[in-house]
């Protein structure tokens, strides 16, 4: 399976400059996630085990993707960022005067990213899908594959009102989900149209497609 080259798929490059991020850092982060997970999957399969996505609950898979993405970005940042400890806010700690702290949020398919805190700040959101072994994505829960593939990254500044708070009985503590207004506040930086989980006829897909027509 051959992974994509990500640089042509980036838009809104200037949005990142305010915090010291670049599309090159994000591209390196995406490649880092995919290469680490592919390597782990290869080792697991050779030991007659299952792939990562099959061995853990998807919430834990999302957490793993977030940790790896943060590490990959930090590694490619030329010292501008370092990865915070797991489950500590924010995920990327600024190390120079040109950089600002950034929190990373992860979600599956078209889900809205969530966490336990609704803090104002800069956010990098990442959504992924589950493809088959050849990298082909087919929409629908019943058609999910088992290969993790990042399809979207957004970035922007979120205020407290850009989160919907929940503390319902049975939840694992308080949750703060980025709401619809918050998602619109975040600018699309990267989108893999071949693996977009929205219908090709939907308004969402058309908006993504229009980003690459200019």
C-alpha positions, 0 to 999 in steps of 0.5 A: 500500500502506497501512502499519498503525498500530502503537500498538494492537498493543503490550503489556507496556509497562512492560517497557521502562521499565527502560532508558528505552524507550517504545512510542512510540519503538518505533512510530516506529522501525518506521515509520521502517524501513518508510518508508525501505525503501518509499522505496528500493524506489520509487526502485529500481523506477522505475530498473527495478531490483529491491526491496531484499529481492531485491538482497541476501542475507537476512543483509544485509537483516536487518543493514539492518533492524537499523541502520534500526530503531536509527536510528529509535528513537534519532531518536524518543528525545528524546536518551535514545539515540544509534545506535552505529556499524555492527557495534559493540556495543551498538546503542543507546547510553544518553545519560541517567542514565534510560537503559541500553544496548540491543543489537538483534538481527534475524531472519527469520520464526520464526528465532531472532536471532543474532550473534557475541557472547553478552554479558549485557545488555538486548536488543531483538529484531525479526523480519520477514517478506516480504509481497507488494506489497499487504502480504499475508503467506503462510506458507512459504518458496516463498510469500515476497514481496519487501516487508519487514514487521516482525511481532514485537518482544521485549525483556528482559535476557539472560544468557550462558546464554541463547545457544547458541554455535557455531564449526563449520567453515564458519561465518562465525566464531563465532555466538551464537544466542538459545536457546529459554530466551532467547526465553522470557526476552524479553517480547513487546512488539509482534506483528502477528497478520495477518503472524505466520509461525506457523500459526493453530492453533499454540501460538505463535500462540495465545499471541500472540493471548491477549496481546491479549484482555485 
